[in-house]
Amino acid sequence: MKLQKLLYYSQAWSLVWDDRPMFRQRIEAWVNGPVVRDIYRKLRTVYQVDSVDSGQAENLTDDQRETVDAVLSHYGKRSSQWLSDLTHMEDPWRESRAKLAPHERGTAEITHASMAEYYSGL
């Protein structure tokens, strides 16, 4: 769950600081917070992630690397539950789930526009 939230914040801050998405996969507003479905499917049975076989850190630009480093510095010390709770207080996740009951499953996308608008205002 923590990796999912770190991916979400990396995407959000890349949209603000670099004016472009860090990755192309959509982020969905699941009950426990933002989720990149492809990563969920690949790692759903893994408790601790030290590396991802298909990950290619060398393909990150300098700007992307700076964004990831900043996200890890700020959010990386936090627990997965703390990060999940934080996303639940923020507009992009809440607005994406507005038509769903609190514990109802859903696949609504958290859009780049909603992330850029919200986080650029912080």
N, C-alpha and C positions, 0 to 999 in steps of 0.2 A: 504494500500500500504506500509506503514511503517513496519508493521509486516513482510511482505514478504521480504523486504530488510534486516531486522534484521536476519531473518532465513537464508538468503543467506550468509550474512557475518559470521554468526555463523558456518555454514557449511564450508565456505572457510577457516576460521582461524582454525577450528578443523582439517581440512586436513593438514594444515601447522604445527600447534603446537602439535597436538596429533597423527599425522600420520594415522588418520582414520576418516571416515565420522561420523558426529553427528547423522544423521538420514538417512534412506534408500530411502526416496522419491526423485524422480528426480526433478531437478530445470530446468524450461523452460525459454527461452529467449523471453519474451513477449515484446510488443511495449514499455510499461512503465517500463521495467526492469525485473529482475529475479522473477519468481513466482513458488511456490510449489502448483501445481494444486489442490491437496487434501485439502489444507488449504484454498485456494481461494473458492472452492465449499462450504466448510463448513461455511465460514465467509463473503461471498460476499455481503450480505445485512447488515452487521454490520459495523457501522461507527467507534465505539471505542471499542477496545478489552481490557477488564480487566483480563479475564481468559478464558481458553478454557476447556470445559467440559471433553474432552478426553485427555487433557494434563496431564502428569505425571512427574512433576519436581523431585519427589523423586527417579525416575529411572535414573536420570543423575549421572554419575560418578563424582568424585571430579574434574578430568580434564575437563570434559564437563561443569561443573558448573563454573569453573574458566574461561573457554572460553566464555561462555554466559555473565558472569559478565564483562569481558574485552570488549566484543562487545558492550554491553549496555552502559558501561562507555564512550567508544569512539564515538559510532554512535547514541546512544539513545537520545541525546540532539538535534540531527539534524531533520529537517522536512522531511516528506515523499518525497517531491519534490526534496530536496537537495540530498537525498540518491538515488533517481531515476536518477538524473543527474550524480551523481558520477558513478553509475554502467554503464551508457552510455559512459563514458570516458575510461572504463577499458576493457582490451582485452577479458576476458572470455565471456562477454555479446556481445561485438561487433563481435567477431569471430563466435559466434553461430548464429548470424543474418546476416552474410556476404552475403548470397544469397537472402536475402529478401529486398524488398523496405522499406524505412524508416517507413512507417505506416502500412505495411502489417502484418496481423496476422500470427503467426507462433508458432510452438511447439518444435522447436529445443532445444535439451538438452544442458545445460551448464555442461560439464563433470567435474568429480572430478579431472581428470588430468589437464584440463585447469585452474581450480581454484588453484590447488596446485602449478602448475608451476608459474602462475602469482603472487600470493600472497606471495610465498616463496622468490620472487625476490624483494619484497618491504622492 
